[in-house]
Amino acid sequence: MLTAATALARAFPALPLLARASAELAVLAEMTADDHAARRHSASDLAAALVTLAGAGSRSTALAAGGPAAIARIQRLLAPPAQPGLPARAARLAAGVAAFLIPAAITGLPLVITACGLIAVVQ
């Protein structure tokens, strides 16, 4: 994914979104790795390791080991976001169901009309 983002940024240099995509995707990949590591190790140990990595400097091959991204990762590890409450989860579920059912209803409506014989009534 990072290679594709870099290739798109080089192919379309006039688009600022593509210019930033590679760096932002690298930070998101590192945050995903942090989440997986946090399942096996304590958040404070991971934050300490990130501080050590950030202090050592980063090479161009490292994804987001240093700089402002490391600070954001450390803050995210030490203060994870609160889990959404029941109303927020219910709203997301309703939106997901609607996103599936509305196109399905629009697509299936002609079939239902034809199966019920309602076209003959309209003509």
N, CA, C and O atoms as CSV, one atom per row, in Angstrom:
chain,resi,resn,atom,element,x,y,z
A,1,MET,N,N,0.825,-1.177,0.000
A,1,MET,CA,C,0.000,0.000,0.000
A,1,MET,C,C,0.878,1.253,0.000
A,1,MET,O,O,0.576,2.233,-0.681
A,2,LEU,N,N,1.954,1.211,0.761
A,2,LEU,CA,C,2.845,2.364,0.804
A,2,LEU,C,C,3.518,2.586,-0.545
A,2,LEU,O,O,3.715,3.728,-0.962
A,3,THR,N,N,3.867,1.515,-1.216
A,3,THR,CA,C,4.486,1.631,-2.528
A,3,THR,C,C,3.511,2.216,-3.533
A,3,THR,O,O,3.889,3.049,-4.357
A,4,ALA,N,N,2.258,1.784,-3.470
A,4,ALA,CA,C,1.246,2.323,-4.377
A,4,ALA,C,C,1.016,3.808,-4.120
A,4,ALA,O,O,0.870,4.585,-5.063
A,5,ALA,N,N,0.985,4.207,-2.853
A,5,ALA,CA,C,0.800,5.620,-2.527
A,5,ALA,C,C,1.969,6.458,-3.027
A,5,ALA,O,O,1.776,7.565,-3.530
A,6,THR,N,N,3.172,5.933,-2.891
A,6,THR,CA,C,4.355,6.652,-3.385
A,6,THR,C,C,4.314,6.755,-4.905
A,6,THR,O,O,4.634,7.806,-5.460
A,7,ALA,N,N,3.931,5.692,-5.577
A,7,ALA,CA,C,3.852,5.712,-7.039
A,7,ALA,C,C,2.793,6.702,-7.517
A,7,ALA,O,O,3.017,7.422,-8.490
A,8,LEU,N,N,1.650,6.745,-6.848
A,8,LEU,CA,C,0.609,7.699,-7.220
A,8,LEU,C,C,1.064,9.133,-6.988
A,8,LEU,O,O,0.760,10.022,-7.783
A,9,ALA,N,N,1.792,9.356,-5.899
A,9,ALA,CA,C,2.288,10.706,-5.625
A,9,ALA,C,C,3.277,11.152,-6.692
A,9,ALA,O,O,3.301,12.324,-7.068
A,10,ARG,N,N,4.088,10.230,-7.178
A,10,ARG,CA,C,5.044,10.576,-8.244
A,10,ARG,C,C,4.335,10.759,-9.585
A,10,ARG,O,O,4.741,11.588,-10.400
A,11,ALA,N,N,3.287,9.990,-9.807
A,11,ALA,CA,C,2.564,10.089,-11.077
A,11,ALA,C,C,1.721,11.360,-11.157
A,11,ALA,O,O,1.540,11.923,-12.237
A,12,PHE,N,N,1.205,11.810,-10.011
A,12,PHE,CA,C,0.355,13.000,-9.968
A,12,PHE,C,C,0.894,13.987,-8.943
A,12,PHE,O,O,0.306,14.145,-7.873
A,13,PRO,N,N,2.002,14.653,-9.250
A,13,PRO,CA,C,2.633,15.538,-8.258
A,13,PRO,C,C,1.806,16.777,-7.924
A,13,PRO,O,O,2.059,17.414,-6.901
A,14,ALA,N,N,0.838,17.132,-8.743
A,14,ALA,CA,C,0.036,18.333,-8.494
A,14,ALA,C,C,-1.051,18.114,-7.443
A,14,ALA,O,O,-1.662,19.079,-6.983
A,15,LEU,N,N,-1.299,16.876,-7.059
A,15,LEU,CA,C,-2.341,16.589,-6.073
A,15,LEU,C,C,-1.738,16.505,-4.677
A,15,LEU,O,O,-1.006,15.562,-4.375
A,16,PRO,N,N,-2.037,17.482,-3.822
A,16,PRO,CA,C,-1.435,17.489,-2.484
A,16,PRO,C,C,-1.865,16.303,-1.623
A,16,PRO,O,O,-1.107,15.849,-0.766
A,17,LEU,N,N,-3.062,15.811,-1.847
A,17,LEU,CA,C,-3.532,14.660,-1.069
A,17,LEU,C,C,-2.632,13.453,-1.298
A,17,LEU,O,O,-2.273,12.752,-0.351
A,18,LEU,N,N,-2.274,13.214,-2.536
A,18,LEU,CA,C,-1.406,12.080,-2.843
A,18,LEU,C,C,0.010,12.299,-2.331
A,18,LEU,O,O,0.707,11.343,-1.990
A,19,ALA,N,N,0.436,13.561,-2.275
A,19,ALA,CA,C,1.776,13.850,-1.766
A,19,ALA,C,C,1.889,13.489,-0.284
A,19,ALA,O,O,2.953,13.058,0.162
A,20,ARG,N,N,0.814,13.657,0.483
A,20,ARG,CA,C,0.821,13.360,1.919
A,20,ARG,C,C,0.425,11.919,2.232
A,20,ARG,O,O,0.662,11.439,3.340
A,21,ALA,N,N,-0.167,11.238,1.279
A,21,ALA,CA,C,-0.732,9.914,1.552
A,21,ALA,C,C,0.311,8.920,2.040
A,21,ALA,O,O,0.048,8.173,2.982
A,22,SER,N,N,1.462,8.892,1.435
A,22,SER,CA,C,2.478,7.909,1.806
A,22,SER,C,C,2.911,8.075,3.264
A,22,SER,O,O,3.011,7.095,4.003
A,23,ALA,N,N,3.168,9.322,3.672
A,23,ALA,CA,C,3.586,9.571,5.055
A,23,ALA,C,C,2.474,9.224,6.040
A,23,ALA,O,O,2.736,8.635,7.089
A,24,GLU,N,N,1.247,9.582,5.713
A,24,GLU,CA,C,0.128,9.304,6.623
A,24,GLU,C,C,-0.161,7.808,6.702
A,24,GLU,O,O,-0.484,7.297,7.775
A,25,LEU,N,N,-0.050,7.105,5.584
A,25,LEU,CA,C,-0.256,5.661,5.610
A,25,LEU,C,C,0.825,4.963,6.424
A,25,LEU,O,O,0.560,3.950,7.071
A,26,ALA,N,N,2.042,5.498,6.393
A,26,ALA,CA,C,3.122,4.928,7.202
A,26,ALA,C,C,2.806,5.071,8.684
A,26,ALA,O,O,3.031,4.143,9.461
A,27,VAL,N,N,2.285,6.228,9.079
A,27,VAL,CA,C,1.917,6.437,10.491
A,27,VAL,C,C,0.779,5.495,10.878
A,27,VAL,O,O,0.802,4.903,11.957
A,28,LEU,N,N,-0.213,5.355,10.002
A,28,LEU,CA,C,-1.330,4.450,10.306
A,28,LEU,C,C,-0.868,2.996,10.397
A,28,LEU,O,O,-1.367,2.238,11.228
A,29,ALA,N,N,0.071,2.608,9.557
A,29,ALA,CA,C,0.607,1.245,9.631
A,29,ALA,C,C,1.324,1.030,10.960
A,29,ALA,O,O,1.186,-0.024,11.581
A,30,GLU,N,N,2.083,2.024,11.392
A,30,GLU,CA,C,2.774,1.905,12.685
A,30,GLU,C,C,1.777,1.870,13.838
A,30,GLU,O,O,1.984,1.135,14.803
A,31,MET,N,N,0.700,2.650,13.758
A,31,MET,CA,C,-0.318,2.629,14.812
A,31,MET,C,C,-1.018,1.281,14.871
A,31,MET,O,O,-1.368,0.802,15.949
A,32,THR,N,N,-1.219,0.676,13.716
A,32,THR,CA,C,-1.804,-0.668,13.694
A,32,THR,C,C,-0.863,-1.668,14.346
A,32,THR,O,O,-1.300,-2.548,15.087
A,33,ALA,N,N,0.436,-1.534,14.068
A,33,ALA,CA,C,1.423,-2.408,14.710
A,33,ALA,C,C,1.445,-2.174,16.218
A,33,ALA,O,O,1.603,-3.117,16.993
A,34,ASP,N,N,1.286,-0.911,16.636
A,34,ASP,CA,C,1.221,-0.610,18.066
A,34,ASP,C,C,0.025,-1.300,18.713
A,34,ASP,O,O,0.133,-1.842,19.813
A,35,ASP,N,N,-1.114,-1.278,18.026
A,35,ASP,CA,C,-2.315,-1.933,18.564
A,35,ASP,C,C,-2.085,-3.430,18.753
A,35,ASP,O,O,-2.474,-3.999,19.772
A,36,HIS,N,N,-1.460,-4.053,17.783
A,36,HIS,CA,C,-1.186,-5.493,17.896
A,36,HIS,C,C,-0.181,-5.773,19.019
A,36,HIS,O,O,-0.326,-6.749,19.755
A,37,ALA,N,N,0.829,-4.924,19.146
A,37,ALA,CA,C,1.817,-5.110,20.209
A,37,ALA,C,C,1.191,-4.865,21.582
A,37,ALA,O,O,1.572,-5.505,22.562
A,38,ALA,N,N,0.239,-3.948,21.654
A,38,ALA,CA,C,-0.404,-3.628,22.939
A,38,ALA,C,C,-1.253,-4.793,23.445
A,38,ALA,O,O,-1.575,-4.850,24.632
A,39,ARG,N,N,-1.612,-5.701,22.577
A,39,ARG,CA,C,-2.366,-6.884,23.012
A,39,ARG,C,C,-1.493,-7.856,23.781
A,39,ARG,O,O,-2.000,-8.637,24.586
A,40,ARG,N,N,-0.187,-7.821,23.547
A,40,ARG,CA,C,0.734,-8.761,24.192
A,40,ARG,C,C,1.595,-8.128,25.271
A,40,ARG,O,O,2.071,-8.826,26.166
A,41,HIS,N,N,1.803,-6.819,25.204
A,41,HIS,CA,C,2.691,-6.137,26.134
A,41,HIS,C,C,1.987,-4.924,26.721
A,41,HIS,O,O,0.970,-4.471,26.196
A,42,SER,N,N,2.531,-4.404,27.808
A,42,SER,CA,C,1.892,-3.250,28.437
A,42,SER,C,C,2.134,-1.987,27.612
A,42,SER,O,O,3.154,-1.848,26.938
A,43,ALA,N,N,1.176,-1.082,27.684
A,43,ALA,CA,C,1.259,0.169,26.924
A,43,ALA,C,C,2.435,1.012,27.394
A,43,ALA,O,O,3.073,1.687,26.585
A,44,SER,N,N,2.729,0.983,28.681
A,44,SER,CA,C,3.853,1.793,29.179
A,44,SER,C,C,5.190,1.269,28.660
A,44,SER,O,O,6.088,2.058,28.365
A,45,ASP,N,N,5.335,-0.051,28.546
A,45,ASP,CA,C,6.559,-0.621,27.979
A,45,ASP,C,C,6.707,-0.233,26.504
A,45,ASP,O,O,7.803,0.099,26.052
A,46,LEU,N,N,5.602,-0.278,25.759
A,46,LEU,CA,C,5.650,0.103,24.352
A,46,LEU,C,C,5.974,1.580,24.198
A,46,LEU,O,O,6.744,1.961,23.316
A,47,ALA,N,N,5.388,2.417,25.055
A,47,ALA,CA,C,5.676,3.852,24.996
A,47,ALA,C,C,7.147,4.112,25.295
A,47,ALA,O,O,7.769,4.953,24.645
A,48,ALA,N,N,7.710,3.402,26.269
A,48,ALA,CA,C,9.134,3.555,26.583
A,48,ALA,C,C,10.002,3.136,25.401
A,48,ALA,O,O,11.011,3.778,25.108
A,49,ALA,N,N,9.612,2.068,24.730
A,49,ALA,CA,C,10.365,1.628,23.555
A,49,ALA,C,C,10.283,2.662,22.436
A,49,ALA,O,O,11.265,2.896,21.732
A,50,LEU,N,N,9.118,3.280,22.273
A,50,LEU,CA,C,8.975,4.324,21.256
A,50,LEU,C,C,9.830,5.541,21.582
A,50,LEU,O,O,10.404,6.157,20.684
A,51,VAL,N,N,9.916,5.890,22.863
A,51,VAL,CA,C,10.767,7.011,23.270
A,51,VAL,C,C,12.220,6.696,22.929
A,51,VAL,O,O,12.944,7.561,22.435
A,52,THR,N,N,12.642,5.478,23.188
A,52,THR,CA,C,14.009,5.072,22.869
A,52,THR,C,C,14.257,5.142,21.363
A,52,THR,O,O,15.295,5.636,20.925
A,53,LEU,N,N,13.302,4.644,20.570
A,53,LEU,CA,C,13.448,4.696,19.113
A,53,LEU,C,C,13.471,6.129,18.598
A,53,LEU,O,O,14.265,6.472,17.722
A,54,ALA,N,N,12.596,6.962,19.150
A,54,ALA,CA,C,12.535,8.349,18.694
A,54,ALA,C,C,13.823,9.092,19.044
A,54,ALA,O,O,14.278,9.937,18.273
A,55,GLY,N,N,14.411,8.786,20.193
A,55,GLY,CA,C,15.658,9.431,20.597
A,55,GLY,C,C,16.840,8.986,19.773
A,55,GLY,O,O,17.816,9.724,19.636
A,56,ALA,N,N,16.767,7.773,19.215
A,56,ALA,CA,C,17.876,7.244,18.434
A,56,ALA,C,C,17.898,7.817,17.025
A,56,ALA,O,O,18.884,7.648,16.307
A,57,GLY,N,N,16.835,8.490,16.620
A,57,GLY,CA,C,16.766,9.003,15.252
A,57,GLY,C,C,16.237,7.914,14.340
A,57,GLY,O,O,16.315,6.728,14.662
A,58,SER,N,N,15.706,8.317,13.216
A,58,SER,CA,C,15.143,7.321,12.301
A,58,SER,C,C,15.806,7.428,10.942
A,58,SER,O,O,16.164,8.513,10.483
A,59,ARG,N,N,15.958,6.287,10.320
A,59,ARG,CA,C,16.474,6.251,8.962
A,59,ARG,C,C,15.300,6.375,8.006
A,59,ARG,O,O,14.144,6.288,8.419
A,60,SER,N,N,15.588,6.571,6.764
A,60,SER,CA,C,14.519,6.704,5.772
A,60,SER,C,C,13.754,5.395,5.596
A,60,SER,O,O,12.617,5.403,5.124
A,61,THR,N,N,14.372,4.262,5.974
A,61,THR,CA,C,13.676,2.987,5.825
A,61,THR,C,C,12.678,2.745,6.942
A,61,THR,O,O,11.770,1.926,6.798
A,62,ALA,N,N,12.839,3.458,8.065
A,62,ALA,CA,C,11.877,3.311,9.158
A,62,ALA,C,C,10.586,4.004,8.757
A,62,ALA,O,O,10.611,5.042,8.096
A,63,LEU,N,N,9.472,3.438,9.151
A,63,LEU,CA,C,8.198,4.030,8.751
A,63,LEU,C,C,7.930,5.337,9.493
A,63,LEU,O,O,8.004,6.411,8.896
A,64,ALA,N,N,7.631,5.260,10.744
A,64,ALA,CA,C,7.308,6.463,11.511
A,64,ALA,C,C,7.869,6.330,12.918
A,64,ALA,O,O,7.156,6.548,13.898
A,65,ALA,N,N,9.131,5.976,13.019
A,65,ALA,CA,C,9.733,5.715,14.323
A,65,ALA,C,C,10.057,6.987,15.079
A,65,ALA,O,O,10.136,6.954,16.307
A,66,GLY,N,N,10.248,8.100,14.402
A,66,GLY,CA,C,10.619,9.331,15.091
A,66,GLY,C,C,9.761,10.494,14.669
A,66,GLY,O,O,8.848,10.351,13.855
A,67,GLY,N,N,10.064,11.656,15.233
A,67,GLY,CA,C,9.363,12.883,14.870
A,67,GLY,C,C,8.005,13.010,15.522
A,67,GLY,O,O,7.705,12.334,16.506
A,68,PRO,N,N,7.182,13.892,14.959
A,68,PRO,CA,C,5.851,14.132,15.528
A,68,PRO,C,C,4.964,12.897,15.543
A,68,PRO,O,O,4.096,12.757,16.404
A,69,ALA,N,N,5.184,12.007,14.591
A,69,ALA,CA,C,4.371,10.786,14.558
A,69,ALA,C,C,4.624,9.934,15.788
A,69,ALA,O,O,3.702,9.299,16.300
A,70,ALA,N,N,5.879,9.909,16.278
A,70,ALA,CA,C,6.189,9.125,17.477
A,70,ALA,C,C,5.467,9.708,18.685
A,70,ALA,O,O,4.982,8.963,19.537
A,71,ILE,N,N,5.395,11.024,18.765
A,71,ILE,CA,C,4.688,11.659,19.884
A,71,ILE,C,C,3.209,11.290,19.850
A,71,ILE,O,O,2.620,10.961,20.880
A,72,ALA,N,N,2.617,11.347,18.670
A,72,ALA,CA,C,1.198,10.979,18.534
A,72,ALA,C,C,0.976,9.518,18.903
A,72,ALA,O,O,-0.022,9.179,19.538
A,73,ARG,N,N,1.905,8.653,18.507
A,73,ARG,CA,C,1.776,7.225,18.826
A,73,ARG,C,C,1.888,6.991,20.330
A,73,ARG,O,O,1.144,6.185,20.889
A,74,ILE,N,N,2.812,7.690,20.987
A,74,ILE,CA,C,2.990,7.534,22.439
A,74,ILE,C,C,1.744,8.022,23.164
A,74,ILE,O,O,1.258,7.359,24.081
A,75,GLN,N,N,1.228,9.175,22.759
A,75,GLN,CA,C,0.007,9.689,23.389
A,75,GLN,C,C,-1.157,8.735,23.177
A,75,GLN,O,O,-1.965,8.526,24.082
A,76,ARG,N,N,-1.244,8.165,22.003
A,76,ARG,CA,C,-2.328,7.226,21.703
A,76,ARG,C,C,-2.216,5.964,22.548
A,76,ARG,O,O,-3.229,5.417,22.987
A,77,LEU,N,N,-0.989,5.498,22.779
A,77,LEU,CA,C,-0.800,4.298,23.599
A,77,LEU,C,C,-1.138,4.551,25.062
A,77,LEU,O,O,-1.760,3.714,25.716
A,78,LEU,N,N,-0.722,5.717,25.575
A,78,LEU,CA,C,-0.903,5.986,26.997
A,78,LEU,C,C,-2.310,6.444,27.342
A,78,LEU,O,O,-2.741,6.290,28.485
A,79,ALA,N,N,-3.030,6.997,26.390
A,79,ALA,CA,C,-4.404,7.440,26.630
A,79,ALA,C,C,-5.281,6.941,25.489
A,79,ALA,O,O,-5.659,7.720,24.614
A,80,PRO,N,N,-5.609,5.655,25.489
A,80,PRO,CA,C,-6.426,5.133,24.391
A,80,PRO,C,C,-7.811,5.780,24.393
A,80,PRO,O,O,-8.326,6.138,25.452
A,81,PRO,N,N,-8.405,5.927,23.228
A,81,PRO,CA,C,-9.725,6.560,23.155
A,81,PRO,C,C,-10.780,5.722,23.867
A,81,PRO,O,O,-10.704,4.494,23.915
A,82,ALA,N,N,-11.756,6.420,24.414
A,82,ALA,CA,C,-12.844,5.727,25.105
A,82,ALA,C,C,-13.676,4.945,24.090
A,82,ALA,O,O,-13.848,5.368,22.947
A,83,GLN,N,N,-14.178,3.814,24.524
A,83,GLN,CA,C,-15.029,3.014,23.657
A,83,GLN,C,C,-16.366,3.721,23.482
A,83,GLN,O,O,-16.889,4.299,24.434
A,84,PRO,N,N,-16.918,3.681,22.284
A,84,PRO,CA,C,-18.204,4.347,22.063
A,84,PRO,C,C,-19.307,3.676,22.874
A,84,PRO,O,O,-19.291,2.466,23.099
A,85,GLY,N,N,-20.254,4.486,23.301
A,85,GLY,CA,C,-21.374,3.977,24.082
A,85,GLY,C,C,-22.380,3.244,23.212
A,85,GLY,O,O,-22.220,3.141,21.996
A,86,LEU,N,N,-23.410,2.743,23.856
A,86,LEU,CA,C,-24.433,1.979,23.153
A,86,LEU,C,C,-25.133,2.794,22.073
A,86,LEU,O,O,-25.349,2.265,20.982
A,87,PRO,N,N,-25.504,4.062,22.315
A,87,PRO,CA,C,-26.166,4.820,21.241
A,87,PRO,C,C,-25.280,4.987,19.998
A,87,PRO,O,O,-25.773,4.894,18.874
A,88,ALA,N,N,-24.004,5.227,20.189
A,88,ALA,CA,C,-23.109,5.398,19.041
A,88,ALA,C,C,-22.956,4.084,18.280
A,88,ALA,O,O,-22.944,4.077,17.050
A,89,ARG,N,N,-22.839,2.976,19.006
A,89,ARG,CA,C,-22.718,1.678,18.334
A,89,ARG,C,C,-24.001,1.323,17.596
A,89,ARG,O,O,-23.958,0.772,16.496
A,90,ALA,N,N,-25.153,1.643,18.206
A,90,ALA,CA,C,-26.445,1.373,17.554
A,90,ALA,C,C,-26.592,2.230,16.299
A,90,ALA,O,O,-27.108,1.759,15.285
A,91,ALA,N,N,-26.147,3.473,16.359
A,91,ALA,CA,C,-26.230,4.347,15.191
A,91,ALA,C,C,-25.351,3.830,14.064
A,91,ALA,O,O,-25.747,3.865,12.900
A,92,ARG,N,N,-24.144,3.346,14.407
A,92,ARG,CA,C,-23.262,2.795,13.375
A,92,ARG,C,C,-23.860,1.528,12.762
A,92,ARG,O,O,-23.763,1.312,11.554
A,93,LEU,N,N,-24.472,0.701,13.593
A,93,LEU,CA,C,-25.110,-0.509,13.088
A,93,LEU,C,C,-26.265,-0.150,12.157
A,93,LEU,O,O,-26.418,-0.748,11.092
A,94,ALA,N,N,-27.075,0.824,12.560
A,94,ALA,CA,C,-28.207,1.242,11.729
A,94,ALA,C,C,-27.720,1.816,10.402
A,94,ALA,O,O,-28.313,1.552,9.356
A,95,ALA,N,N,-26.649,2.595,10.440
A,95,ALA,CA,C,-26.099,3.152,9.202
A,95,ALA,C,C,-25.572,2.044,8.296
A,95,ALA,O,O,-25.746,2.106,7.079
A,96,GLY,N,N,-24.936,1.042,8.868
A,96,GLY,CA,C,-24.428,-0.071,8.071
A,96,GLY,C,C,-25.558,-0.879,7.447
A,96,GLY,O,O,-25.480,-1.271,6.283
A,97,VAL,N,N,-26.599,-1.123,8.219
A,97,VAL,CA,C,-27.745,-1.868,7.688
A,97,VAL,C,C,-28.420,-1.063,6.588
A,97,VAL,O,O,-28.797,-1.619,5.556
A,98,ALA,N,N,-28.578,0.253,6.798
A,98,ALA,CA,C,-29.201,1.107,5.785
A,98,ALA,C,C,-28.353,1.160,4.521
A,98,ALA,O,O,-28.884,1.169,3.410
A,99,ALA,N,N,-27.037,1.197,4.694
A,99,ALA,CA,C,-26.149,1.238,3.531
A,99,ALA,C,C,-26.277,-0.030,2.693
A,99,ALA,O,O,-26.025,-0.007,1.489
A,100,PHE,N,N,-26.663,-1.119,3.316
A,100,PHE,CA,C,-26.869,-2.361,2.575
A,100,PHE,C,C,-28.289,-2.447,2.022
A,100,PHE,O,O,-28.484,-2.808,0.861
A,101,LEU,N,N,-29.283,-2.116,2.854
A,101,LEU,CA,C,-30.670,-2.340,2.460
A,101,LEU,C,C,-31.188,-1.353,1.418
A,101,LEU,O,O,-31.970,-1.737,0.548
A,102,ILE,N,N,-30.772,-0.107,1.488
A,102,ILE,CA,C,-31.294,0.878,0.531
A,102,ILE,C,C,-30.907,0.522,-0.901
A,102,ILE,O,O,-31.787,0.475,-1.761
A,103,PRO,N,N,-29.621,0.267,-1.201
A,103,PRO,CA,C,-29.311,-0.149,-2.588
A,103,PRO,C,C,-29.954,-1.483,-2.957
A,103,PRO,O,O,-30.346,-1.682,-4.107
A,104,ALA,N,N,-30.066,-2.397,-1.997
A,104,ALA,CA,C,-30.699,-3.683,-2.289
A,104,ALA,C,C,-32.174,-3.490,-2.625
A,104,ALA,O,O,-32.696,-4.151,-3.523
A,105,ALA,N,N,-32.844,-2.597,-1.919
A,105,ALA,CA,C,-34.262,-2.328,-2.199
A,105,ALA,C,C,-34.438,-1.655,-3.554
A,105,ALA,O,O,-35.352,-1.991,-4.306
A,106,ILE,N,N,-33.566,-0.712,-3.860
A,106,ILE,CA,C,-33.660,-0.025,-5.152
A,106,ILE,C,C,-33.396,-1.006,-6.289
A,106,ILE,O,O,-34.066,-0.967,-7.321
A,107,THR,N,N,-32.434,-1.868,-6.098
A,107,THR,CA,C,-32.100,-2.844,-7.133
A,107,THR,C,C,-33.191,-3.901,-7.272
A,107,THR,O,O,-33.505,-4.321,-8.385
A,108,GLY,N,N,-33.762,-4.329,-6.168
A,108,GLY,CA,C,-34.759,-5.397,-6.202
A,108,GLY,C,C,-36.173,-4.937,-6.468
A,108,GLY,O,O,-37.044,-5.769,-6.721
A,109,LEU,N,N,-36.437,-3.634,-6.422
A,109,LEU,CA,C,-37.795,-3.128,-6.614
A,109,LEU,C,C,-38.395,-3.529,-7.960
A,109,LEU,O,O,-39.544,-3.970,-7.980
A,110,PRO,N,N,-37.693,-3.405,-9.080
A,110,PRO,CA,C,-38.287,-3.854,-10.351
A,110,PRO,C,C,-38.648,-5.337,-10.350
A,110,PRO,O,O,-39.659,-5.726,-10.935
A,111,LEU,N,N,-37.847,-6.156,-9.710
A,111,LEU,CA,C,-38.139,-7.585,-9.633
A,111,LEU,C,C,-39.412,-7.831,-8.836
A,111,LEU,O,O,-40.241,-8.655,-9.223
A,112,VAL,N,N,-39.569,-7.119,-7.726
A,112,VAL,CA,C,-40.766,-7.278,-6.898
A,112,VAL,C,C,-42.001,-6.812,-7.653
A,112,VAL,O,O,-43.045,-7.462,-7.605
A,113,ILE,N,N,-41.884,-5.689,-8.348
A,113,ILE,CA,C,-43.034,-5.175,-9.129
A,113,ILE,C,C,-43.439,-6.177,-10.205
A,113,ILE,O,O,-44.622,-6.445,-10.411
A,114,THR,N,N,-42.440,-6.721,-10.882
A,114,THR,CA,C,-42.739,-7.697,-11.934
A,114,THR,C,C,-43.328,-8.971,-11.351
A,114,THR,O,O,-44.269,-9.527,-11.917
A,115,ALA,N,N,-42.799,-9.439,-10.238
A,115,ALA,CA,C,-43.302,-10.673,-9.630
A,115,ALA,C,C,-44.718,-10.522,-9.121
A,115,ALA,O,O,-45.482,-11.487,-9.145
A,116,CYS,N,N,-45.082,-9.360,-8.669
A,116,CYS,CA,C,-46.434,-9.152,-8.136
A,116,CYS,C,C,-47.440,-8.823,-9.229
A,116,CYS,O,O,-48.641,-8.773,-8.967
A,117,GLY,N,N,-46.977,-8.602,-10.423
A,117,GLY,CA,C,-47.900,-8.296,-11.515
A,117,GLY,C,C,-48.398,-6.867,-11.473
A,117,GLY,O,O,-49.432,-6.574,-12.072
A,118,LEU,N,N,-47.723,-5.981,-10.806
A,118,LEU,CA,C,-48.180,-4.593,-10.696
A,118,LEU,C,C,-47.961,-3.809,-11.980
A,118,LEU,O,O,-48.569,-2.754,-12.162
A,119,ILE,N,N,-47.119,-4.289,-12.864
A,119,ILE,CA,C,-46.897,-3.583,-14.122
A,119,ILE,C,C,-48.154,-3.655,-14.984
A,119,ILE,O,O,-48.469,-2.691,-15.681
A,120,ALA,N,N,-48.873,-4.764,-14.955
A,120,ALA,CA,C,-50.087,-4.898,-15.738
A,120,ALA,C,C,-51.141,-3.928,-15.245
A,120,ALA,O,O,-51.930,-3.445,-16.057
A,121,VAL,N,N,-51.199,-3.617,-13.962
A,121,VAL,CA,C,-52.170,-2.694,-13.405
A,121,VAL,C,C,-51.853,-1.264,-13.848
A,121,VAL,O,O,-52.760,-0.475,-14.114
A,122,VAL,N,N,-50.558,-0.936,-13.924
A,122,VAL,CA,C,-50.152,0.410,-14.306
A,122,VAL,C,C,-50.433,0.666,-15.766
A,122,VAL,O,O,-50.780,1.792,-16.121
A,123,GLN,N,N,-50.299,-0.327,-16.636
A,123,GLN,CA,C,-50.529,-0.141,-18.073
A,123,GLN,C,C,-51.987,-0.109,-18.299
A,123,GLN,O,O,-52.432,0.039,-19.437
